[in-house]
Amino acid sequence: MVRIARKIDPKRIAELKKKIHDNRYLEAAIQRIALTLTNELMQRNEPRP
């Protein structure tokens, strides 16, 4: 499957650059990723009926 790149949005890029330096944002993002991974792993390890 070939992906077509989106057009560059300067406002979005500026917003993301600002967020990457915000420790609270990064901590929350890492927490969300960890929770998602944990949930995925727990679902894989559940015994199936």
N, C-alpha and C positions, 0 to 999 in steps of 0.2 A: 504494500500500500504506500503510495507516494503522498507525502504531506506537503501542503502548500503553506509557505510562511505567511503569517499575518502581516498587515501593514504596521509599521512602527508608529506607536502612539507616544509622542514625547511627554505628555502629561503622565501617562502610566509609567513610563521609564523613570521619570523624576520621583514619582510616588514610591516606586519600589526601591530606588536608591536611598530615599529617606528612611524607609522602613528597615533596610538592612543594617542601619546604624542604631536602631532603637532596640535596646536590650530587652525591654518588656515585650515587644513584638516578637523578637527572635525566641525568647523563652516560651511564649504562648504557641508559636508555630512548631517548635520542637516538641512541646507537650502534645499537641494535636497529632503530630506524626507518630510519636511513640504510642499514643492511645490507639490510633488506627492500626499500627503494626501489631500491637498486643492483641487487639480484637481479632485480626485476621489469623494470627497464630493460634489463638484459643479456639476459633471455629474449626480450623484444620485438625486440631487434636481431639475434638469431641468425638466420642464413639458414635458410629452411625447405627440406627436401629435395624 
